[in-house]
């Protein structure tokens, strides 16, 4: 697990989205040997709860998350699974 990468993702999301809940999971170990993992970038899943998502569609929320991590997509992240909710929504529902 790359603690530095997880921290970089957390920092970017905290700065741009001010989440009330944030969980970043490094799932790179699940993709060992995968063609996309050969360049050294990782696979991550994020669960982010933020009022910034209010009134936004699922696609708009994903775009906001991808914009927040920005350059990390070129240097550290190969794949990012996004779960984005407002504080009023229950994750998983």
Buried (B, 14 or more C-beta within 10 A) or exposed (E): EBEEBBEBBBEBBBEBBEBEEBBBBBBBEEBEEEEEBEEEBBBBBBBBBBEBBEEBEEEEBBBBBBEBBEEBBEEBBBBBEBBBBBEEEEEEE
